């Protein structure tokens, strides 16, 4: 049986591709870059996809521009040329790429919409980040805005605009306001999802193409499951 939680060169969901970029819809089981698990990273899957599609001999160049947490799904952008990579890195570093996420959370948020500002401190041993109201030593400012999109009976769909890119930022900040993301045991949800995913999805990315200088707006459909399906309708 095919494992639907990870991408392969054959089932890769390509959202946009040209000579300079390739943008894919990451599945919740994909890891963007290699780590200690030894699992095949998404970057290698995309390289293999390019190699097969264009019948390329030898190594394929691919630049990793940004990452998503493993249990998260959604938009991941890669550079296909060494010319485009530094330009894309600059876009992300200077916050010129606008990222929008969807999250399905356990409890109704305190307000229909709000701007959350916290100071986040990472604990590398736990691979976890803690949100604080006031600045603490070694903390970094974290800002996001959310709005409630939909009431899903026992759950709530939030749309999130991310203004800073801190480690586990959305997961930690939503947990802090009493809205842990479905399946996210690490940040206070009471049970995991069967496939190890969490209901956090990188929904939209808006940025200027590094070479063509055109505005690109990419939207990724969420994974197929009953809850996400209810969000589409």
C-alpha positions in Angstrom: 0.0 0.0 0.0 1.3 3.5 -0.9 2.3 5.7 2.0 0.3 8.8 1.5 2.1 10.8 4.2 5.4 11.1 2.3 6.3 12.4 -1.2 8.0 10.4 -3.9 9.2 11.5 -7.4 6.0 9.9 -8.7 3.4 11.5 -6.4 5.1 14.8 -5.8 2.6 17.7 -5.7 4.2 20.4 -7.8 2.4 23.8 -7.4 4.6 25.8 -9.6 7.7 25.2 -11.7 9.9 27.2 -14.2 13.6 27.3 -15.0 14.4 29.0 -11.8 12.1 27.7 -9.1 10.1 24.7 -8.1 7.3 25.0 -5.4 5.8 21.8 -3.9 3.0 20.9 -1.5 4.8 19.1 1.3 3.0 16.1 2.9 3.0 15.9 6.7 5.5 13.0 6.7 8.1 14.7 4.6 11.3 16.1 6.1 12.6 19.1 4.1 16.3 18.4 4.7 18.2 15.3 6.0 18.5 14.8 9.7 19.5 12.1 12.2 16.5 9.8 11.2 18.2 9.1 7.9 14.9 9.4 6.1 15.0 10.6 2.5 14.5 14.3 2.6 12.1 16.2 0.3 15.0 18.0 -1.3 16.3 14.7 -2.6 12.8 13.6 -3.8 12.5 16.9 -5.7 16.0 16.4 -7.3 15.0 12.9 -8.4 11.7 14.3 -9.8 13.7 16.9 -11.9 16.2 14.2 -13.0 13.4 11.9 -14.2 11.2 14.6 -15.8 14.0 16.2 -17.8 16.1 13.1 -18.3 19.1 14.9 -16.7 22.4 13.0 -16.3 24.6 13.6 -13.2 23.7 15.7 -10.2 20.8 18.1 -10.1 21.2 21.5 -8.5 18.6 22.3 -5.9 18.8 25.1 -3.2 16.8 24.8 0.0 15.3 28.3 0.7 13.2 27.6 3.9 11.9 24.7 5.9 8.7 23.5 7.5 8.4 21.3 10.6 8.1 17.7 9.7 4.5 17.2 10.9 3.4 20.3 9.0 2.1 20.3 5.4 2.1 22.9 2.7 4.2 25.1 0.5 7.9 24.6 0.3 10.0 26.6 -2.2 13.2 25.4 -3.8 15.7 27.1 -6.1 16.7 25.3 -9.3 19.6 27.7 -10.0 22.5 29.1 -8.0 21.6 32.5 -9.4 18.1 32.5 -7.9 19.0 31.1 -4.5 20.7 34.2 -2.9 17.9 36.4 -4.2 15.3 34.1 -2.7 17.2 33.9 0.6 17.2 37.7 0.7 13.5 37.8 0.1 12.8 35.5 3.1 15.4 37.2 5.3 14.0 40.6 4.6 10.4 39.4 5.2 9.4 40.2 1.6 7.8 36.8 1.2 4.3 36.8 2.8 3.4 33.5 4.4 -0.2 32.5 5.4 -1.0 29.3 7.3 -4.1 27.4 8.2 -4.3 25.8 11.7 -7.1 23.6 13.1 -7.2 24.2 16.9 -8.9 22.7 19.8 -10.5 25.7 21.5 -12.1 28.9 20.2 -9.5 31.7 20.4 -10.0 34.5 22.9 -10.9 36.9 20.0 -12.2 36.5 16.4 -8.9 38.1 15.3 -5.8 39.3 17.0 -2.1 40.2 16.8 0.0 38.1 19.0 3.4 39.4 20.2 5.6 37.1 22.4 9.2 36.6 23.2 10.2 33.1 22.3 13.0 31.1 23.9 14.1 27.8 22.3 15.1 24.8 24.4 17.3 22.7 22.0 17.3 19.6 24.3 13.5 19.4 24.2 13.4 20.8 20.6 10.7 23.1 21.9 10.2 26.9 22.0 8.5 28.7 24.9 6.5 31.9 24.5 6.7 34.7 27.1 4.8 37.9 27.5 7.9 39.8 28.4 11.5 39.6 27.2 13.6 37.0 28.8 17.4 36.3 28.3 18.1 34.8 24.8 14.5 35.3 23.7 13.5 36.6 20.2 10.4 38.6 19.4 7.7 36.7 17.6 4.7 38.2 15.8 1.7 36.7 14.1 -1.8 37.7 13.3 -4.7 35.3 13.3 -8.4 35.3 12.3 -11.1 32.8 12.9 -12.3 31.4 9.5 -14.6 28.6 10.5 -16.2 26.7 13.4 -15.9 23.0 12.7 -18.1 21.6 15.5 -15.4 20.6 18.0 -12.6 22.5 16.3 -11.8 25.9 14.9 -10.0 26.9 11.7 -7.6 29.8 12.0 -5.8 31.7 9.2 -2.4 33.0 10.3 -0.2 35.6 8.8 3.3 35.1 10.0 5.5 38.2 10.5 8.5 36.5 12.0 9.9 33.0 11.4 10.8 31.6 14.8 11.3 28.0 15.7 7.9 26.3 16.2 6.4 29.9 16.4 2.8 29.2 15.4 2.6 26.1 17.5 4.0 27.8 20.6 2.1 31.0 20.3 -1.3 29.4 19.7 -0.7 27.0 22.6 0.1 30.0 24.8 -3.4 31.4 24.2 -5.1 28.1 24.9 -5.5 26.9 21.3 -3.2 23.9 20.7 -3.1 22.6 17.2 -4.9 19.3 16.6 -2.4 16.4 16.9 0.4 18.6 18.5 1.2 16.7 21.6 4.4 18.7 22.1 2.4 21.9 22.5 -0.5 20.7 24.6 -3.0 18.8 22.4 -4.2 15.7 24.3 -3.7 13.1 21.6 -1.6 12.6 18.4 -2.9 12.2 14.9 -2.7 8.6 13.6 -0.3 9.6 10.8 2.0 11.7 13.1 0.9 14.9 11.4 -0.4 18.1 13.1 -3.2 20.2 11.6 -0.9 23.1 10.5 -0.7 23.9 6.8 1.4 26.4 4.9 -1.5 27.6 2.8 -0.3 30.6 0.8 3.0 32.2 -0.3 3.2 35.6 -2.0 6.5 37.0 -3.3 8.3 38.6 -6.2 9.9 36.2 -8.7 13.7 36.6 -8.3 14.4 36.7 -12.0 11.1 37.6 -13.8 10.2 40.2 -11.2 6.6 39.2 -11.4 4.3 38.8 -8.3 3.7 35.1 -7.6 0.8 34.0 -5.4 0.9 30.2 -4.6 -2.0 28.4 -2.8 -1.6 24.9 -1.6 -4.6 22.6 -0.9 -4.5 21.0 2.5 -4.1 17.2 2.9 -7.1 15.0 2.4 -8.8 14.1 5.7 -12.3 14.7 7.0 -11.4 17.8 9.0 -9.3 19.5 6.2 -12.1 18.5 3.7 -14.6 20.4 5.9 -12.3 23.5 5.6 -12.4 23.5 1.8 -16.2 23.7 1.5 
